């Protein structure tokens, strides 16, 4: 009788467990795991800084029409972490396999202007995901809950749309499942653009933040004859004195594994402190991510061994939410020679460098005169989303700027106050340059160049043209008024959205509102009534920043359906009341071709671009957590019109 009663109870409990929703069952499993094995985070102060060399990604130089195969695969890598006994902690990541090894971040692809490159971004990820996947948001609709979809976007590439990495063109391992816009396995990049520092990264719907954080990104460098000339004429450093540096921030568990918050009753980020509330889905999307470790090319706080020469640093901010404000100690200036889309017209000297997520900067740093020294690349960006620089004595009334004139301004908190810079001992440091000793005798060439205001041992001056002057667009066939929105979803979570000013907030899945004539030149006015800056990225085009201008406006409530569900929530549309003052021109370092621009709070940011390829593309905020939920919208460029003669 006792045995029968026991079997009945066991079967009843087992059936009850089967009836639980998967998310709840998973939640209970996590809670149970936490009770027996509490998850703890690694303390960044326990990690030795500036002792491990900066990794240099392997380079691929594709030739001909043969595609380069780069399968996405799981691996373990060393990111500079050790346990208490000094043993290396190996970290699970995802990367791309090339030449018999899995690289995370991925290999650097070297391309040439006008020479096509074909890449097979195969998906070999077995799943499940390394990080919590919130299935309450608009997500790649895979039937197998353990499958991991990917799709790769060449960020900054002038790419035909079927190779652009549309978020709906995702695919799982061995193409068992594919998204509604999946079209081809091998992507073609025709490289119809000038020399530039661009990059590739995952772009899967609702999972970009997770896949990029896992390691699915890398550099893609386009070269051309103009860049060759600059190097040959010693106006720019040689490849020997060039480094690519992708900067990210991360969290780690005490056993050295990457950690991304999202489960209830697990540790929040010790930087942002955001937790999954009791009424939220579990796991849940969080609207920002900040780590307390800084990585460069996947290594925590590395050193860079250099010689006392001018070095070219091709910098990328690949972080989720963190805007970097970079300086080198002892006030060593940067000389910026290029941005997102290639070279500036002339070099620009800067005391500090502001890089929002996805922005790139091509800079020169002169290490001559610092033989045998160590110089630290520091970050003065905030531990909150960037909101601009304001006057310290009157932050409420001063107009936020994207730069800090004279270094006298402070960081805005977006609500009329100020916010401090980040922790100077951890996220306030990026890497350290270790400059080798040099012969005491200075060469005659160096003495000569130093006398004519050249930059170090180069022949470059601040007046040297780097390219033919950029063809400035002026006449536009259409001006579009677009806006950013910060709202509450039905659970009370932050929901970030985009949409035209007229229609108001729209989800990514709502009908396309930006339909563009082929080869049209358009001005996009991006109004930002939120309290944070948003780095806005437009696929396909290299735009030119026109200006920024403060505005006054108010949000009008707009009852709205919540994505594809039966729920509703309070959306909004922006009513613009007036523009304030004169437009603020772009900074000199923003004067080159761009694909990502910082749209400051309380301001309209204007850009102009030519849309010269037909197809389906997207534009979005490049704070990856914002992009995933749901700050992304499609746009379509129509096919060329046939002439009557045709």
N, C-alpha and C positions, 0 to 999 in steps of 0.2 A: 504493500500500500504506500509506503514511504517512497519507494522507487518510482511508482506511477505518478505521485504528486510532484516529485522532482522533475521528471521528464516533461510533465505538463507545464510547469513553470518555465523550464528552459525553452521549450518550444514557443510559449507565449511571448517571452522576452525577445527571442530571436526574430519572430514575425513582426513584433512591434518595431524592432530596429530596422527591418527591411522597409517598413512603411514610412519611416522618417524621410523627409526631403533630403536629397544628397548634401545640400549646403549645411543643414542642421547636423546630419550625421558626421560630416567632416568637422563641423564646429565642435561637436562633442569629443571627437577623436583628438582634436587639437587641445581642448581644455584638459582632457584626461592626460595627454602627454605632458602638458605644462605642470600638472600636479606632481607627476613622478620625476619629470626632468625639466625643471624651470629653464627657460631659454634666457641666456644673458648675452649682453653685447660686449664686444672687445673695446677696451679702453685705449684711445689713440695715444695717450701719454706713455703707454708701455712699449710703443714701437720705436725702434731706432730710426732716426731721420738722417737722410743725406749720406747713407753708407752704401746703398746699392745703385749701380749705374742705370741711367735711363735706358730702357730697352729701345732699340732701333727696329721698327717693323721691317720685315723682309719685303723686298720690292719685286714687283712683277712688271715686266716690259713686254706686253703682248705684241706679237707680230703677225700680220696677215689676217686671214679670215677664220683661222682655227679658234674656236671659243676656249676661253680659260674656264675650267671647271673649279668652282669654289664651293664645296659642300659645307653647309652649316652643321656642325657636330659638337657634341659635348666633350669636354676635356677637363683636366685639372692643371692649374698653373700656379706659379709662386708670385705673389703680389707684394713681397717684402715683409710678410708677417711671420712671427715665430711664437712658440709656446714658452712656458716658463723655464723650460730646460734649454731653450735656445734652438730647438728643432724647428725646421721649416714647416709652416702650416700651408698645405696645398688647398687651393680654393676651386670649387666646381664653377666652371664658366662655360659659355658657348663661344665658339669661334669658327673660323673658316679654314678648311684643310687645303694646304698647298705644299708641294714638294715633300710629301710624307709626314707633315707635321700640322697640328691644329694651332692656329694663331689667334690670340684674343688680346687686344683688338686685332682686326683682320690685317692682311697684307696691304701694303701701299701699292696701288696700281698707278703706273706711269704711262700716260697717254700723250699723244701728239695732236695738235690742232689739225683737223681735216683727215685724220687717219682713224677709221672706225675700230672700235674694240667690241668684241663679243664676249659676254660672260654668262655662264650657266651657274646661277645661284641655286644649287641643289639643296634640298631640305633633307638632312639625315637625322634630325632630332627625334629621338624615340618618345620623349615625354615621360612623365607629366612635367609641367612647368616647374622651374626652380622657385617661382615666387607666387604669391596668392593672386588668383585670377577672379576678378569680380564679374559674375555673369549677369548682373543686373543692369550693366551699362550696354551701349551699342557695341557689339563684339563680333568678331569673325564667327560666323554661324557654323561651327564644326559639329558634326553628329557624335564623334568620339570625344568625350570630355577630357581624355588624357592626351589627345593629339595636340601638337604645337604647330600652329600656322606661322608662316613667315612670308614676307615679300620685301624686296630690297629697293630702296629709292636712292638714286644718285642725286644728292642734294647739291644744287647749283648747276646741274647739268642741263644743257639745251637739248632735251631728249624727246624723241617721238613718244606719244602717250602710252603706247602698248608696252614700252620698256621703262616707263617712268616710275613704276612701283606704286601704282594706285592702291590705297588701303583695301579696296575690294578685290584686288587681284591676288589675294593670298593663296597659299597652298600648303598642304601638310606633307608629311614624309612620303616620299615616292609618289607624290601627286594623288594620293588616295582620295583626298577631298580638295576641291578648289573653290575659290570665291566667284561671285557673279561676273567680275570683270577680268578674270584670268583668261589670257589669250595665248601666251607663248612661254616656252621654257628657257629659251636663250635670249637674253636682252642685248640690244644693239645700241651702242653709244657712238654717234658719229663725230663727236668732239668738234662741232662747228662753233667754236668759241676760242677766245684768246687764252693765253696762259693764265692759270688760276689755281688756287688751293681750294679744291672742293672735296666732298667726302660722301661716303655711302653709309646708309644705315637702314635698319629694319623700319617698316612703315605699316605694320599690320593693324587693321582696324581694332581699336580698343586695347591693344597690347603693345603699342610702340614703346612705351616707357619701360615695360618689363623686358622686352627682347633686346633693346639697346643696352639697358642696365646689365643684362646677362653677357654682353660682349659683342653683339652683332653690329659692328661699325668699323670703319677704317678710312684712311686717306685715299684720295684719287687726285693725282696731280697732273694737270694738263700743261704741256710745254709747247712753245712755239719758237719761231726764228727770232723774234724780238727778244725773248728771254735769253736765247743762246747768245745773241749779240751783247747783251748787257753783261753776261758772265765773261765772254771772251775779251771784252774791252776792260775788264776789271772794274766795272761799275757795280757789280754784285759779286758776292762771294761764290766760290766754287762749291761743288757738291760736298767736298771734304769739310767745308765749314758751314754746312746747312743741317739743321735738325727739324724734324716734324714733331710736334708735341700736342697730344690730345689730352685735355684736362677734364677730369670728372671728380665727383664726390661720391662717397660710398659709406655704407654701414657694414660691419662685420659681426658675426656671432663670435663667442669666445673661442670656438674651435676653428676660426678662420674662414667661415663661409659667408658669402654675400648675403645681406639681409635687406629685405624690402618690407616695410610695415604694411599691414592690411588685415591681419587676423585680430579678432577680439581677444582680449586678455593676454596679448603678447606685447613686448616692449614697443612703445612709440619711438620715433626718432628723438634722440636726446637733444636735437637741434630745434626741430619744429614742434615737438611734443603733441602732435595731433593723434587722437585715439579713435578707435572704432566704437561708436556709441551703441547702446543696447538695442535701439530700434533700427539700426542700420543693417543691411545685408552683411553676412559674414562668410567669406571675406568681403571687404569693402574697398572701393576706390577712395584714395585720399587726394585732395586737390593740390598737394605740393609734396616735394621730396627734397630733403636736405640731409646729407651725410656728414659725419665728423672726421672722415678720412679724405685726404686729397690724393688722387692718383694722377700720374702722368704716364701715358702709354701703358696703363695697367699696372704701374708700380707705385707703391705708397712712398711719397716724399723722396724721390730719387736724387742723386747727384748727377751732374753733367760735366764730364771732364773735357775741358776746352784748352786751346792754346791762346796766347795773347794776340788775337786777331779779331777782325770783325766777323761775327757769325750771323747767318740768316736763320731766323726762327719762324717756322710756319705753324702758327698757333691755332688751335681749335678749342672752343668751349663745347664739349659734348655732354654737359651736365643736364639733368632733368629740369631743375628750377633755378639753380644758383647762377647769378650774374657775377662775373669776375671783374675786379678792379685791380689791375696788376701794376706793380712798381718793382724796381730793383733797388736794393738798399744803397745808400750813399748817393741817391738821386741821379743814378745813371740813366740817361734818356733812352727811349726807344726812337728809332727812325722808321716810321711806317712807310713801306713802299707799295703795299697792296692790301686789298680787303677781300670781301666775299667773291667778287667776280673778276679779280685780276688786278693789274697794276694801277696805281694812281697816276695822274698826269705828272706830278713831281713828288719827291719825298716830303714827309711831314714829320717834324720832331715833336715828341710827346713826352711829358713827365710821367704820365700814367695812361694805361690802356683799359678801356671799358669793353668787355666782351660779354654780351648776352648769350644764352644758350643758342647754339648753331652758328654763331658768328665766327668768322676767321679773321686773323690779322697776320700779314706777312711783314715782319719787322727785322731791322738790323740792330745789333748790340755790339758796341766796341769794347772788347776786353783788353785792348792794349793799355799798358800802364798799370795793370792789376796783377802782374806776375806773382805767382805763389799765393794768391788770395782766394777767399771764398766769398761769393756774392749770392745773396738769396733773392729769388723771385717770390715776392710777397703778394698776398691777396687782401685787399681792403674792402671787398664787397660785403654786403650785409647777409645775415642769416635769415633773411626774409626775401620775398620777391623784390627786385629792384624797383624803386619808385622815383628815382631822379635825385639830383643834388639841389639843395635849397640853401638860402642864406641862414647862417647860424643864429643871428639875432632876430630874424623875422621869418621863420619857416612857413608860417601860415599864409602870408601875403606874397612871398617871393615865388616867381615862376620856376617850377622844376626844370632842370636842364639835364641833358644826357652826358655832360662833361662837367668838370670841376675847375673853373677858371682860376688860375693862380693858386690852386689848392686850398682856397679859403672857404669853400662851401662844405656842407655836411650832408649826410644821407637823409632823405625824407622818409617818414613812416607812412606817408600817404594820407594822413589824417590831420595835418597841420602841425605835427611835431617832428622830431628827429629820431633816428635810430643809430645805435653804435655799429662800428665795423665788426667783423667777425673775430673769433678767438685768435689772438695773434700767435699763439703757440701751436695751434693745430691747423684749422682751416684757413688761418691767416698766412700760412706758408705753402708754397707749391713745390719748389725744387731748389737746388743749390748748384751754382756754377763753381767748379773747382778749376782755377786757372793755373796752368802749368808754369813753371819757371822758364825764363827765356835768357838767351845770351845777353850780357850787359851792354854789349856794343849795339847801338842802333844803326840799322842799315841806312845808307845814303838815300835810297828810294823813300824810306819811311820819313826821314827828315824833310825831304822835299815835299811830299804830299801833305805833311802836317802843316806846312807853311801856307797852303792855299785853301784852307777851310774844307778840305775833303774829309770824309768820314773814315777815320782810322787809316788803314793801309790801302783803302780803295781809292779810285779816281772819282767817286761820286760826291757831288755836293747837293745841298738842298735845292739848288736851282737846275739840276740836271733833269732833262725830260726823260721819263721812264717809258713813255709810249706816245704815239700820235695823240693829240688832244681828243678826249672822249666826245663823240658826236652827241651834243646835248639835244634831247627831245624837248620841243616847246609846244607844238600844236597838237591838241588832242581832239579826237572825234567824240569822246564821251567822258563825262566826269561821274564817277560812281561814289555815292555816300554810303559808307559801311560803318558798322559799329561793333564794339565788344560789349558783352553783358555778363554780369555776375549775379546769379539768381540762386534760389533754394529749390532743390528737387523735392519730390513728395516725401522723402525720408528726412528732410531738413539738412541735407548735405549741400556743400557748395557745388553749383553747376555753372560752368563757364561756357558761354555760347557766342556765336557770331551771327551777323545778319545785316541786310540792308537797313538803313535808317527808316525807310518807309515801312517795310514789312515787320521789322523788329526781330526778336530772337528766333533763331531757327536751328533745328538739329541738323546734323550731317545728312541724315536720311531724308530730309524734306526736299521738295522739288528744287532743282537748280534755278537760281535767280540771276546769276552772272553768266549771260550768254553773249559771246563776244564775236564780232565779225573778224574774219581772217585778216591778219596783218594790220589790225586797228591799233592805233596809239590811244591809250586811255590813261586818265588820272584817277587814281584811287585815293579817296579821302577816308582815312580810318579814324573814327571818333572813339575815344576811350573814356567813358564815364565811370570806369571802375577805379579802385584805389591803387592798383598795381600796373607797372609797365608790362606790355606784352610784346615779345619779339615776333613780329608777323613775317611769315615766310610765304612767298608766292611761287608755286612750281612753274617750270618752263622758262620764266623770263629772268633777265637781269634788269632790274629797274634802276631809276635814278631818284634819289631823295630830293624833293623840292623844298619842303619846309615843314615846320611845326607851328601850331598856333593855339593858344588857350581858347576855350569856348565855355559858354554857359548853356546848360540844358537840363532837362528833367526827364525822368523815366515815367512812362505812362503804363500802368498795369495792362497786361494782355493775357487773359485766360488761354491756356494752351494745353494741347494733348501731350502727354509724357511719352515721347518716342512711339514705339509700336504697341504700347500697352493701353489699357482702358483707363489709366489714371490721368488726372489733370494736375496742373500746377500753375503758378502765377509767373508767366513770362513777362516780357516788357518790350516796349519800343522807345526809341530815344526821340524826344522833341528838342530840336536845337533852337535855342532862344537868341543867341548872339555870339559873334566872334569877338575876342578881346585883344586889343593891342595890335602890334604889327607881327607878321609872320617871322619866325626865327629861322634863319638859314641853316642848312646842314653844316656839320663840322667838316673841316678839311679832310679828315680821315674817312668821312662818309661821301666824299665827292666822286669816288670811283663807282663802277657798277656793283650793285648790291642785290642780294636775294632775300635778306632778312633785315628788318629794320625795327628799332625799339620804338614802340608807340607808347609815349608817356601818359600817365593818368591826367585827366582834365584837359587833354590837348587833342587836336586833330593833326594827324601825320599824313602828309601828302607825298605820293610817289607817282612816277610816270613810267610807262613801259609799252613796248611794242609786242603784241601777241601774234607771233608769226608762224605758229604750227597748229594745225587742227587737232582736236581730240579732247578727251576728258581729263581734267587736271583738278588739283585741290589747292586751297590756301588755308592757312591755319596759324594758330599761336604755336611757337616752338618751345614753350614750357611743356614738356612731354606729358605731364600729368594733366595739364589743361587740354592739350590736343586730344587725348584719349577720351575726355568727358567734359564737353563735347564740342570743343572749340576748333572746329574744322568744317569747311564748307566746300562743295564742288564748284568748279566753273567749267564751261565748255567753250572752246574756240571752234567756230563753224568752219566747214570746208571752204576752200576758195570758190568764189563765184565764177562760173564759166562765162566767157565773153560771148557776145552774139555771134562772133565769127566762128566759135567752136560749135 
